[in-house]
Amino acid sequence: MQAAPLARLPRARYKPGMRFSRSYIPTLKEPPAEAQGVSHGLLIRGGYMRKLAAGIYSFLPLGWRVLAKIENIIREEMNRAGALELLMPAAVPADPAARRRSLR
């Protein structure tokens, strides 16, 4: 038994991605006072990341794109070397032995 041919769908128009001029990139003219190093100040000034709270930063769209590209480069090199990728938890107990004692 032969399957019925699929109906021809209209050709989709090419829709380019979002323009760089329309993306959300909040830049600063002056380095922030809380910047702990030159590179830290440049990342905040360039719109790559933003401080949420003490020691907590969020990646803005430009920084997230850079991070994804770095991950892909590392992933390709790990695959070429035959290594395996794994995902670790974000919060790890400081002393695993103390954690086991508290669960008892």
N, C-alpha and C positions, 0 to 999 in steps of 0.2 A: 504494500500500500504506500502510495507516495503522498508526502505532506503537501498541503495547499501552499502556493507561493505567497510570500509575505507581500502585503501592499507596499507600494513605494511611498516612502515618506518624503515630504518636501525637504529640499536641501537646506540645512541650517545655515544661517548667516554667521560669518566670522565675527565674534565679539571680542575685541582685544581686552586684556586685563585692565584693571584700574590704572589710570594715569598717575605718575609720580606726583604731579602737581596737585592732585586731589587727595593724596594720602595724608594721614594724620601723623605729622612729624613736628612736635612742639620743641623748637630749639630755644636756647637761652643765649643771651649776649655775654653775660658774665658767668664765670665758674661759680657754682654754689659754695657757700661758706663751709658746708659740712663735708665737702669733697676731701677724701683722705689721701689722694694721690693725683698726679697729673692725668693718668689714664682714666681714673674714676670721674674726674671733672669733665673730661672730654666726652665720655659716654653719656653723661647726663646732659651736657650742653648740646651734643649732636642729636638728641632725641632718640637714643637707643634704649634707654631705660629711665625709670622714674622711681623715686623713693616712696614707699608706702608707709613704713614705720621704721623704727630703729633696727637696722640690719636686714630689712625686708625690701626687696626691689622687685618691680615688675618690668617685664620686657615690653616695650612698645612695638608696633608693627615692624619698624626698621630693624630693631634689635632681634626680634623673633626670626626675621628672615635670615639674618646673619648667622644666628644660632643654628637654624635648620641646615644652612649650607655647610657649616662646620661639622654638624652631625653626619651629613651625607659623605663628606670627605673621610671622616674617621671610619664610618661604616664600610665604605669601599675598601679602605686599606685593611680593615679587620677581615673582611671577606676574602681579600687576596691572600692574606696570611693564613687563612683557615681557622680563624678564631671565632668564638661564639659571642653573641650579644646577650646581655642580661639587664634587667631593670631592678635596681635596689630601692628599698623604701626611702622616703625623704627623711623620716625621723628614725634614728637608730639609738637605742639606749646606750648611755655612756659606759656602763659596766654591765656586760651580759650576765655575769655571775650574780650581781646584786638583783637583777631583774628576775632571775630564777628563784632567788630566796624570797622575794616579795610575793611570788605566785603561790607559794606553798601554804 
